[in-house]
Amino acid sequence: MSRGILLYAQITKSGYVHPVFFELASKAQELSKKLNNEPIIALIMTTKGNTEKFKEGFQKFGIDKVYALENERFENYISDYYITSAVNVIKQIDPSVILIGATCEGRDFAPGISTALHTGLTADCIELDINEKGQLAATRPTFGGQLMATILSKKTPQMATVRPNVFKPLEEDVVKDTEFVYPEVNLDGIEERVKILNFIKGIENERNKLLDAKIIIAGGMGMKNAKGFEMLEDAAKVIGAEVGATRAAVEAGIAKRNMQIGQTGVTVTPKIYIACGISGAIQHIVGMENSDKIFAVNIDKNAPIFEHCDCGIVGDVFEVLPEMVEFLKKINENI
Ligand SMILES: Cc1cc2nc3c(=O)[nH]c(=O)nc-3n(C[C@H](O)[C@H](O)[C@H](O)COP(=O)(O)OP(=O)(O)OC[C@H]3O[C@@H](n4cnc5c(N)ncnc54)[C@H](O)[C@@H]3O)c2cc1C
């Protein structure tokens, strides 16, 4: 019988385990308890000897067993090598659940695996749970984000991808006596169809500052124009925040694309999220609802954002914001 929650530990170009792995490891602790303590297993694919430097991380993040596939051809992600090797080892492990970060690499890797294993894949989940029958209940937006669908898989392994920043990493170490196994990797007969010539680091590849921000002040169409966003930038400087935006503001050209938060933007989890002139459409909410404390300023008392915030202020953002900044300036040192 299939058993175990398998997590893919992606190694980034900068040579570290992608943070989404630790977020999944945190969620996996909860899922494992609901699955009669099924083991949490990590799969890492890297060059020879490289697993060694990540050992402590696996031990502290509650991983029971690590399958380390090491080969010089794993220096760069190449679908054919990665998917074929992973599928071979996954067949031996026979896990009940596989979770993969919805990174650029994960979005290629996960469907490749599910196709080869003839199983389903629920992509871009925003919540994972185990139902009363012990099945993975994977929730994701559907119908353009108008509805949330909880999807069950008819087959095992039950696979899901989750975007970075949806779950929070463990706050305290869960130290385990992790077992490391190094299965043999045989890439013979896999045709070399892709050759990586060079990596060019573009602006898009730089880590978005919103992902690590402790305070985010985000604006929507209620900020009216670029001048309104300048006001947010000024406020952000004072309180040490990053500025985010809704898709409507981005499309109106009053905010930059890399500021977009939500279903088609980034997912953020700051300690404080201040929504200014944002209506609270579900596509925006899914990208910020896991913030610790949410403040909202909106002139319309019926705006849906008020259903999702800890503190809501009905008022004109151009009057409320300056006063709010003064207040936050005072408590900033304690955050
Ligand atoms: C497939 C799909 C994906 C999407 N992805 C995203 C996404 O990733 N992120 C995202 O944000 N959206 C996304 N959207 C768009 C989303 O549905 C909404 O249209 C968008 O979030 C609305 O942005 P908004 O709140 O800025 O604008 P509006 O809905 O126009 O709201 C503006 C708000 O400002 C308030 N306001 C006006 N003047 C003031 C004032 N002076 N003071 C205070 N408040 C004021 C108004 O009362 C109103 O509530 C997506 C939509 C689809 C279909």
PDBQT file of the ligand as one rigid body, heavy atoms in Angstrom, charges set to zero:
ROOT
HETATM    1  C1  LIG A 401      -8.088  35.204 -13.892  1.00  0.00    +0.000 C 
HETATM    2  C2  LIG A 401      -7.969  36.439 -13.051  1.00  0.00    +0.000 A 
HETATM    3  C3  LIG A 401      -6.835  36.619 -12.301  1.00  0.00    +0.000 A 
HETATM    4  C4  LIG A 401      -6.696  37.759 -11.502  1.00  0.00    +0.000 A 
HETATM    5  N1  LIG A 401      -5.574  37.908 -10.757  1.00  0.00    +0.000 NA
HETATM    6  C5  LIG A 401      -5.494  38.971  -9.917  1.00  0.00    +0.000 A 
HETATM    7  C6  LIG A 401      -4.371  39.133  -9.065  1.00  0.00    +0.000 A 
HETATM    8  O1  LIG A 401      -3.414  38.343  -9.073  1.00  0.00    +0.000 OA
HETATM    9  N2  LIG A 401      -4.343  40.190  -8.231  1.00  0.00    +0.000 N 
HETATM   10  C7  LIG A 401      -5.366  41.108  -8.169  1.00  0.00    +0.000 A 
HETATM   11  O2  LIG A 401      -5.269  42.052  -7.375  1.00  0.00    +0.000 OA
HETATM   12  N3  LIG A 401      -6.420  40.986  -8.988  1.00  0.00    +0.000 NA
HETATM   13  C8  LIG A 401      -6.517  39.961  -9.857  1.00  0.00    +0.000 A 
HETATM   14  N4  LIG A 401      -7.575  39.881 -10.694  1.00  0.00    +0.000 N 
HETATM   15  C9  LIG A 401      -8.492  41.041 -10.776  1.00  0.00    +0.000 C 
HETATM   16  C10 LIG A 401      -9.537  41.074  -9.665  1.00  0.00    +0.000 C 
HETATM   17  O3  LIG A 401     -10.660  40.315 -10.056  1.00  0.00    +0.000 OA
HETATM   18  C11 LIG A 401     -10.006  42.523  -9.403  1.00  0.00    +0.000 C 
HETATM   19  O4  LIG A 401     -10.484  43.086 -10.600  1.00  0.00    +0.000 OA
HETATM   20  C12 LIG A 401      -8.918  43.446  -8.841  1.00  0.00    +0.000 C 
HETATM   21  O5  LIG A 401      -8.269  42.843  -7.758  1.00  0.00    +0.000 OA
HETATM   22  C13 LIG A 401      -9.570  44.732  -8.389  1.00  0.00    +0.000 C 
HETATM   23  O6  LIG A 401      -8.566  45.657  -8.048  1.00  0.00    +0.000 OA
HETATM   24  P1  LIG A 401      -8.872  46.917  -7.140  1.00  0.00    +0.000 P 
HETATM   25  O7  LIG A 401      -9.365  46.444  -5.830  1.00  0.00    +0.000 OA
HETATM   26  O8  LIG A 401      -7.660  47.784  -7.201  1.00  0.00    +0.000 OA
HETATM   27  O9  LIG A 401      -9.988  47.714  -7.965  1.00  0.00    +0.000 OA
HETATM   28  P2  LIG A 401     -11.522  47.900  -7.729  1.00  0.00    +0.000 P 
HETATM   29  O10 LIG A 401     -12.223  46.607  -7.658  1.00  0.00    +0.000 OA
HETATM   30  O11 LIG A 401     -11.954  48.882  -8.757  1.00  0.00    +0.000 OA
HETATM   31  O12 LIG A 401     -11.629  48.563  -6.280  1.00  0.00    +0.000 OA
HETATM   32  C14 LIG A 401     -11.208  49.854  -5.952  1.00  0.00    +0.000 C 
HETATM   33  C15 LIG A 401     -11.622  50.103  -4.512  1.00  0.00    +0.000 C 
HETATM   34  O13 LIG A 401     -11.144  51.359  -4.093  1.00  0.00    +0.000 OA
HETATM   35  C16 LIG A 401     -12.128  51.956  -3.260  1.00  0.00    +0.000 C 
HETATM   36  N5  LIG A 401     -11.890  53.419  -3.281  1.00  0.00    +0.000 N 
HETATM   37  C17 LIG A 401     -12.117  54.294  -4.289  1.00  0.00    +0.000 A 
HETATM   38  N6  LIG A 401     -11.730  55.549  -3.920  1.00  0.00    +0.000 NA
HETATM   39  C18 LIG A 401     -11.252  55.439  -2.659  1.00  0.00    +0.000 A 
HETATM   40  C19 LIG A 401     -10.707  56.375  -1.727  1.00  0.00    +0.000 A 
HETATM   41  N7  LIG A 401     -10.537  57.671  -2.044  1.00  0.00    +0.000 N 
HETATM   42  N8  LIG A 401     -10.346  55.926  -0.507  1.00  0.00    +0.000 NA
HETATM   43  C20 LIG A 401     -10.496  54.628  -0.161  1.00  0.00    +0.000 A 
HETATM   44  N9  LIG A 401     -11.000  53.702  -0.994  1.00  0.00    +0.000 NA
HETATM   45  C21 LIG A 401     -11.366  54.097  -2.228  1.00  0.00    +0.000 A 
HETATM   46  C22 LIG A 401     -13.450  51.547  -3.857  1.00  0.00    +0.000 C 
HETATM   47  O14 LIG A 401     -14.495  51.615  -2.902  1.00  0.00    +0.000 OA
HETATM   48  C23 LIG A 401     -13.139  50.107  -4.301  1.00  0.00    +0.000 C 
HETATM   49  O15 LIG A 401     -13.497  49.177  -3.297  1.00  0.00    +0.000 OA
HETATM   50  C24 LIG A 401      -7.734  38.742 -11.492  1.00  0.00    +0.000 A 
HETATM   51  C25 LIG A 401      -8.886  38.541 -12.258  1.00  0.00    +0.000 A 
HETATM   52  C26 LIG A 401      -9.018  37.410 -13.016  1.00  0.00    +0.000 A 
HETATM   53  C27 LIG A 401     -10.258  37.209 -13.818  1.00  0.00    +0.000 C 
ENDROOT
TORSDOF 0
